[in-house]
Amino acid sequence: MSKAFLKTPDFWHWPKDWVSAIKNRTGWTDDELAERVGTGARNLRYITNRPPTGRTLILLRLLSLYLEKTGRIPADKDPAA
């Protein structure tokens, strides 16, 4: 089997990176961040420590393709609009 099939996709690490970046910039704890996101600290740890599945995986794949094809993040305003 080729190594390309065994490699973890880049988007697998995004939620963990996002949580780390937010916590580093704000100084929030897991509990504070979870409260602002609207979930519990346990749920937040579960999301960051396990690979995405189901709908989450589909959304991350869509986001990855969007970034690849457009070169910008979805939150940016569309220059054509």
Secondary structure, 3 states (H helix, E strand, C coil): CCHHHHCCCHHHHHHHHHHHHHHHHHCCCHHHHHHHHCCCHHHHHHHHHCCCCHHHHHHHHHHHHHHHHHCCCCCCCCCCC
